[in-house]
């Protein structure tokens, strides 16, 4: 029994090591609130990267091989891949165009990349981009509770518990 448990643990550990990604978990956007959301997205994605990639594929109607290109080939963090797809979606540009801007400007952060793609800092579009990242962070991967907007399920009556 003990040997079986140890063998199971070793197999699980081996699988985890073989699927581990080398990505930075520290976001750099130039915006404290956006950085916090992106860091949380990275942490949640690292817990179940295959599920995160499937979630992105559904959310952005894109094939997982294109997501793998961003995360594996371009060595983006999950949050950077998410932002690439979100900026592409919002600006109606191809993800490859945004990914190219990311490659050139990743040290300058997502604020610069978004600006280059036509989303000005402080604009309603930039606030929407931050809101979407916060919603993604709050939502987590599918299967978790929450609707992604931080407002719960909306079925409470707002009166609280009487004492």
Order of alpha helices (4+ residues) and beta strands (2+ residues): alpha-alpha-alpha-alpha-alpha-alpha-alpha-alpha
